[in-house]
């Protein structure tokens, strides 16, 4: 999770091979695929790592029927050997994503936004992937259908035993469905841990600001003390020290301006990149949380 422009979508595209990394690693089953585009990945890797995009209408071919587009996903993953088996697979996956089989002969413009996203989910799960990246999959949908699509994703995840890498700006959604959370800002991981750890003090200043901006999560006093001021810096020309230094309400001057913050271990599964000491520097977060 993080603000727009924090780098979450870039990470997602690197994971599935739509972009390649300039640094770092994406290790899948012992092999670094960070600089291997999808066209150079093996069939096993392409099947294992799939993606559901934010805008389904941009990923569906307007000239092909829904049935043909889902069938293509099965063909590409090597799941069907003949037309009868392919037809059965298409019908079965339509049933699993709760779409009527009569949609096989329709084209994308004849479907609602929620139906299009269900088709996108069907395609993503066609090859029985080990990991599905869901990049803000409900933000383009009406509020009335968002919950239904999220429940469908979770149901598909449980049914297939698939890991779900979910990207969202909606902290309520993150808190509801996630097991572990990574908080990103300007291409950097600011904090990571379990949901219970990240959504409870001690907070990273950036995480606290995100939570304070969420309705019902903080008092007016906490919102005022945690607010981020000023524009987000350019990701191609980031601050020299801490990436958050130009907006952080608790920055420590020269230290934050010149030195990249270390990853501090809060607990066995919880780390945050910050110069503030875990004991003392983040104590205000604890006090404010109790008051709220």
Buried (B, 14 or more C-beta within 10 A) or exposed (E): BBBEBBBBBBBBBBBBBBBBBEEEEBEBEEEEBBBBEBEEBEEBBBBBBBBBBBBBBEBBEEEBBBBBBBBBBBBBBEBBEEEEEBBEBBBEBBEBBEBEEEBBEBBBEEBEBBBBBBBBBBBBBBBEBBBBBBBBBBBBBEEEBBEBBBEBBBEBBEEBEBBBBBBBBBBEBBBEBBEEBBBBBBBBBBBBBBBEBBBBBBBBBBBBBBBBBEEEBBEEEBBEBBEBEEEBBEBEEBBEBBBBBBBBBBBBEEBBBEBBBEBBEBEEEBBBBBBBEBEEBBBBBEEBBEEB
